[in-house]
Amino acid sequence: MPHVLVAGRIHDAGLALFRDEAAYTFELIEDSSPDAYAQVVDRADAVVLRTQPMTAEVIGRATRLKVVSRHGVGYDAVNVAALSARGIPLTIVGDVNTISVAEHTIMLVLAVAKRTLAYDMATRTSRWHVRNSFDAIELYGKTLVVIGFGRVGRAVARIAKGFGMAVLAYDPYVSADIMQSAGVAQANEIGPALEIADVVTLHTPLSDGRAVIEASELARMKSSAILINAARGGLVDEDALAAALAAGRLAGVGIDVFSSEPPISTHPLLTSGQTVLSPHSAGLTRDCAARMSVAAVRNILDFFAGCLDPAMVVNAECLLMPRRVADGDAPLVR
């Protein structure tokens, strides 16, 4: 009977699938800190993983582990090589959070552009005269630069075009024909695109741990520009970003993801009046949380049933190779 470790709270729609399957036991670890699940990972045949890191050391302790299911699409914090070395598949949930993340991205754009938080606070504290600051801007006619033109980037572009924005996209892995069919102009380089951008949104994975937007890129942006990151922590050099805001070299920033989560209370982006922040919640609407939960659990059930969709597997080669069996672990029959 496989035992599944659910590392962090997920929507009950997914847990209900486990409850309906008498052939499985599951254990929910409510505490989402990395150590909480790592302490008991040795008794898991499968893990549903939220955003916690899964290091080689943790994988080494998981002697019974046969499959890991990410409750999401990103896996930057998972040591895929260590899983692959033991023939352990890592699954993702596929296209279940595109709309939620795209809507959240546009929400951040609007909140920054319309000075939503500042105006709300001013209204609550009887500073009605803030209306005469004329700080808010319109999106109509402005240029949006989308960095990363995958599913979320394309959804953001569609919504932005509805606001009358001109959209320019940078993605070396997407052809100009695809961008043209989406009504989007192609940017061949990031630098020149940043110079004309009124709004920049990031929708790309973290590559080699390097930031896409560093001090040099921020220096190329207009002082009236807005930057949004609802993709991955680490895509933006946060120290350089805080310095640019403090120096008045950007109009505002919307951030859903941080290099270290949760950020410390003294983090400069938390104390800036030019930021709108959210707690890595872009994909966590009620609707999307249910879809992600069900998809993450379904991947585990399908794995043990022998019908896992290879398109949901990051290291799909593991489905074709015998799993390296740890001492005391029963062989897995596929």
C-alpha positions as CSV (number, residue, x, y, z in Angstrom):
1,M,0.0,0.0,0.0
2,P,1.8,3.2,-1.2
3,H,2.1,5.9,1.4
4,V,1.9,9.5,0.1
5,L,3.4,12.5,1.9
6,V,1.6,15.7,1.1
7,A,4.1,18.4,1.9
8,G,2.0,21.5,2.6
9,R,-1.7,22.3,2.5
10,I,-3.4,21.6,-0.8
11,H,-7.1,22.0,-1.8
12,D,-9.3,19.4,-0.4
13,A,-10.4,18.4,-3.9
14,G,-7.1,16.6,-4.3
15,L,-7.1,15.0,-0.9
16,A,-10.6,13.6,-1.6
17,L,-9.1,11.5,-4.3
18,F,-6.8,9.9,-1.8
19,R,-9.7,9.3,0.6
20,D,-11.6,7.6,-2.1
21,E,-8.7,5.2,-2.9
22,A,-8.5,2.5,-0.3
23,A,-5.2,1.3,-1.8
24,Y,-3.4,4.4,-0.6
25,T,-2.5,6.0,2.7
26,F,-1.6,9.7,2.9
27,E,-0.2,12.1,5.4
28,L,-0.7,15.8,5.3
29,I,2.1,18.0,6.6
30,E,0.5,21.4,7.2
31,D,3.7,23.1,8.0
32,S,5.2,24.3,4.7
33,S,8.7,24.8,5.9
34,P,11.4,22.6,4.2
35,D,12.4,20.8,7.4
36,A,8.8,19.7,8.2
37,Y,8.4,17.2,5.4
38,A,12.1,16.4,5.2
39,Q,12.0,14.9,8.7
40,V,9.5,12.3,7.6
41,V,10.3,11.8,4.0
42,D,11.9,8.4,4.7
43,R,8.4,6.8,5.1
44,A,7.0,8.2,1.8
45,D,6.5,6.2,-1.4
46,A,5.4,9.4,-3.1
47,V,5.5,13.1,-2.3
48,V,3.2,15.9,-3.3
49,L,5.5,18.9,-3.1
50,R,4.4,22.5,-2.8
51,T,7.1,25.2,-3.2
52,Q,9.7,23.7,-0.7
53,P,13.1,22.8,-2.0
54,M,13.9,19.1,-2.5
55,T,17.6,18.7,-2.3
56,A,19.9,15.8,-3.1
57,E,20.3,15.3,0.7
58,V,16.5,15.0,1.2
59,I,16.2,12.7,-1.8
60,G,18.9,10.5,-0.3
61,R,16.9,10.1,2.9
62,A,13.8,9.1,1.0
63,T,14.7,5.5,0.6
64,R,11.2,4.4,-0.4
65,L,10.5,7.2,-2.8
66,K,9.2,6.3,-6.2
67,V,7.6,9.5,-7.6
68,V,7.4,13.2,-6.8
69,S,4.5,15.3,-7.9
70,R,5.0,19.1,-8.0
71,H,1.9,21.0,-7.0
72,G,2.6,23.5,-9.8
73,V,4.6,23.8,-13.0
74,G,7.9,25.2,-11.7
75,Y,10.6,22.9,-10.4
76,D,13.6,25.2,-9.9
77,A,14.0,24.1,-6.2
78,V,14.0,20.4,-7.0
79,N,17.2,18.5,-7.7
80,V,16.0,16.7,-10.8
81,A,19.4,15.1,-11.4
82,A,19.3,13.4,-8.0
83,L,15.8,12.1,-8.7
84,S,16.8,10.9,-12.2
85,A,19.8,9.1,-10.9
86,R,17.4,6.8,-9.0
87,G,14.8,6.6,-11.8
88,I,12.3,8.7,-9.9
89,P,9.9,10.7,-12.1
90,L,9.1,14.3,-11.2
91,T,5.7,15.4,-12.4
92,I,4.1,18.8,-12.9
93,V,0.4,19.8,-13.2
94,G,0.4,21.1,-16.8
95,D,-1.8,23.9,-18.0
96,V,-4.0,24.5,-15.0
97,N,-2.9,27.9,-13.7
98,T,-2.3,29.9,-16.9
99,I,-5.4,32.1,-16.5
100,S,-5.0,32.6,-12.8
101,V,-1.4,33.7,-13.1
102,A,-2.2,35.9,-16.2
103,E,-5.0,37.6,-14.4
104,H,-2.9,38.2,-11.3
105,T,-0.1,39.7,-13.5
106,I,-2.6,42.2,-15.0
107,M,-4.0,42.9,-11.5
108,L,-0.5,43.9,-10.4
109,V,0.0,46.0,-13.5
110,L,-3.3,47.9,-12.8
111,A,-2.6,48.2,-9.1
112,V,0.8,49.8,-9.7
113,A,-0.5,52.0,-12.6
114,K,-3.5,53.2,-10.8
115,R,-1.7,53.6,-7.4
116,T,-4.4,51.4,-5.8
117,L,-2.7,50.8,-2.5
118,A,-1.6,54.4,-1.9
119,Y,-5.0,55.8,-2.9
120,D,-6.8,53.3,-0.7
121,M,-4.7,54.2,2.3
122,A,-5.1,57.9,1.6
123,T,-8.8,57.6,1.4
124,R,-9.0,55.7,4.7
125,T,-6.9,58.4,6.4
126,S,-8.9,61.3,5.1
127,R,-6.2,62.5,2.7
128,W,-8.7,63.1,0.0
129,H,-6.4,65.6,-1.7
130,V,-4.3,62.7,-3.0
131,R,-6.6,62.7,-6.0
132,N,-4.9,65.9,-7.2
133,S,-1.5,64.2,-7.4
134,F,-2.3,62.9,-10.9
135,D,0.1,60.0,-10.2
136,A,-2.0,57.3,-11.8
137,I,-1.5,56.4,-15.4
138,E,-3.5,54.8,-18.2
139,L,-2.6,51.5,-19.9
140,Y,-4.2,52.5,-23.2
141,G,-1.6,53.2,-25.9
142,K,1.3,52.1,-23.6
143,T,3.8,49.5,-24.7
144,L,4.0,46.2,-22.8
145,V,7.1,44.0,-23.1
146,V,6.5,40.4,-22.3
147,I,9.7,38.4,-21.5
148,G,8.8,34.8,-22.1
149,F,6.1,33.9,-24.5
150,G,4.8,30.6,-23.2
151,R,1.2,30.0,-22.1
152,V,1.1,32.6,-19.4
153,G,3.0,35.2,-21.5
154,R,0.5,34.7,-24.3
155,A,-2.5,35.0,-22.0
156,V,-1.1,38.2,-20.5
157,A,-0.6,39.6,-24.0
158,R,-4.2,38.8,-25.0
159,I,-5.6,40.6,-21.9
160,A,-3.2,43.6,-22.4
161,K,-4.3,44.0,-26.0
162,G,-7.9,44.3,-24.7
163,F,-6.7,47.4,-22.8
164,G,-5.4,48.9,-26.0
165,M,-1.7,48.2,-25.2
166,A,0.9,47.6,-27.9
167,V,2.6,44.3,-27.0
168,L,6.2,43.3,-27.8
169,A,7.5,39.9,-26.8
170,Y,11.0,38.5,-26.2
171,D,11.5,34.7,-26.3
172,P,14.3,33.1,-28.3
173,Y,12.4,29.8,-28.3
174,V,9.3,31.1,-30.0
175,S,9.2,32.0,-33.7
176,A,8.2,35.3,-35.1
177,D,5.3,33.6,-37.0
178,I,3.7,32.5,-33.7
179,M,4.1,36.0,-32.2
180,Q,2.7,37.5,-35.3
181,S,-0.3,35.2,-35.3
182,A,-0.9,36.4,-31.7
183,G,-0.8,40.0,-32.8
184,V,2.4,40.6,-31.0
185,A,5.7,42.1,-32.3
186,Q,8.9,40.2,-31.8
187,A,11.8,41.6,-29.8
188,N,15.2,40.2,-30.9
189,E,17.0,41.5,-27.8
190,I,15.9,42.3,-24.3
191,G,17.9,45.6,-24.0
192,P,16.4,47.6,-26.8
193,A,12.9,46.4,-25.8
194,L,13.3,47.5,-22.2
195,E,14.2,51.0,-23.5
196,I,10.8,51.5,-25.1
197,A,8.7,49.6,-22.5
198,D,6.1,51.3,-20.3
199,V,5.4,48.0,-18.6
200,V,7.6,44.8,-18.4
201,T,6.2,41.5,-17.3
202,L,8.3,38.3,-16.7
203,H,7.1,34.8,-17.7
204,T,10.3,32.8,-18.0
205,P,11.9,30.0,-16.0
206,L,15.0,30.7,-13.9
207,S,18.0,29.6,-16.0
208,D,21.3,28.7,-14.3
209,G,20.2,30.7,-11.2
210,R,20.9,34.0,-13.1
211,A,18.6,37.0,-13.0
212,V,17.1,38.2,-16.2
213,I,16.8,41.8,-14.9
214,E,19.9,43.0,-13.2
215,A,21.2,46.6,-12.6
216,S,22.3,47.0,-16.2
217,E,18.8,46.1,-17.5
218,L,17.1,48.4,-15.0
219,A,19.3,51.2,-16.1
220,R,17.9,50.9,-19.6
221,M,14.3,51.3,-18.5
222,K,12.3,54.5,-18.4
223,S,11.9,56.2,-15.1
224,S,8.1,56.0,-15.8
225,A,8.2,52.2,-16.4
226,I,6.6,49.5,-14.3
227,L,8.1,46.0,-13.7
228,I,6.1,42.9,-12.8
229,N,7.4,39.6,-11.7
230,A,4.8,36.8,-11.0
231,A,7.0,34.1,-12.5
232,R,10.0,33.0,-10.5
233,G,12.0,34.4,-7.6
234,G,15.5,35.3,-8.7
235,L,14.5,36.5,-12.1
236,V,15.1,40.1,-10.8
237,D,18.2,41.3,-8.8
238,E,16.2,42.4,-5.8
239,D,18.9,44.6,-4.4
240,A,19.3,46.4,-7.7
241,L,15.6,46.8,-8.0
242,A,15.2,48.3,-4.5
243,A,18.1,50.7,-5.4
244,A,16.4,51.7,-8.6
245,L,13.1,52.4,-6.8
246,A,14.8,54.4,-4.1
247,A,16.5,56.5,-6.7
248,G,13.3,57.2,-8.6
249,R,14.5,55.3,-11.7
250,L,11.3,53.2,-11.9
251,A,7.6,54.2,-11.4
252,G,6.6,51.1,-9.6
253,V,6.9,47.4,-9.2
254,G,4.6,44.4,-8.7
255,I,6.1,41.3,-7.1
256,D,4.5,37.9,-6.4
257,V,7.7,35.9,-6.0
258,F,11.0,36.5,-4.1
259,S,14.4,35.0,-4.1
260,S,13.9,33.8,-0.6
261,E,10.3,33.1,0.6
262,P,8.9,34.5,2.7
263,P,11.1,37.6,2.5
264,I,12.5,39.0,5.8
265,S,10.6,41.8,7.3
266,T,13.4,44.3,6.6
267,H,13.5,43.5,2.9
268,P,13.7,46.8,1.1
269,L,11.0,45.9,-1.4
270,L,8.6,45.4,1.6
271,T,9.3,48.9,2.9
272,S,9.0,50.8,-0.4
273,G,5.9,52.8,-1.2
274,Q,6.3,52.0,-4.9
275,T,5.7,48.3,-4.6
276,V,2.6,46.1,-4.7
277,L,3.3,42.7,-3.3
278,S,1.6,39.3,-2.9
279,P,2.7,36.1,-1.2
280,H,3.5,33.9,-4.2
281,S,-0.3,33.5,-4.7
282,A,-0.7,34.2,-8.4
283,G,-1.8,30.7,-9.1
284,L,-3.7,30.2,-5.9
285,T,-7.2,31.2,-6.7
286,R,-10.0,28.9,-5.3
287,D,-10.6,27.6,-8.8
288,C,-7.0,27.1,-9.7
289,A,-6.1,25.6,-6.3
290,A,-8.7,22.9,-6.9
291,R,-7.4,22.1,-10.4
292,M,-3.8,22.0,-9.2
293,S,-4.6,19.8,-6.3
294,V,-6.5,17.3,-8.4
295,A,-3.8,17.3,-11.1
296,A,-1.0,16.8,-8.6
297,V,-2.7,13.9,-6.9
298,R,-3.9,12.4,-10.2
299,N,-0.3,12.2,-11.4
300,I,0.6,10.0,-8.4
301,L,-2.4,7.8,-8.8
302,D,-1.7,7.4,-12.5
303,F,1.9,6.6,-11.8
304,F,1.1,3.7,-9.6
305,A,-1.6,2.6,-12.0
306,G,0.9,2.6,-14.8
307,C,-0.8,5.2,-17.0
308,L,1.1,8.4,-16.2
309,D,1.1,10.8,-19.1
310,P,4.7,11.3,-20.1
311,A,3.9,15.0,-21.0
312,M,3.5,15.6,-17.3
313,V,6.9,14.3,-16.4
314,V,10.0,16.5,-16.3
315,N,12.4,13.7,-16.5
316,A,10.3,11.4,-18.7
317,E,13.3,9.1,-19.4
318,C,12.7,7.7,-15.9
319,L,9.5,6.1,-17.1
320,L,11.6,3.9,-19.4
321,M,14.4,2.9,-17.1
322,P,14.4,0.5,-14.1
323,R,14.4,2.4,-10.9
324,R,17.6,2.1,-8.8
325,V,16.4,0.3,-5.7
326,A,17.6,1.4,-2.3
327,D,18.5,-1.0,0.5
328,G,15.4,-2.5,2.0
329,D,13.1,-1.2,-0.8
330,A,10.9,-3.5,-2.8
331,P,11.5,-3.5,-6.5
332,L,9.0,-1.4,-8.5
333,V,7.2,-3.3,-11.3
334,R,6.3,-1.3,-14.3
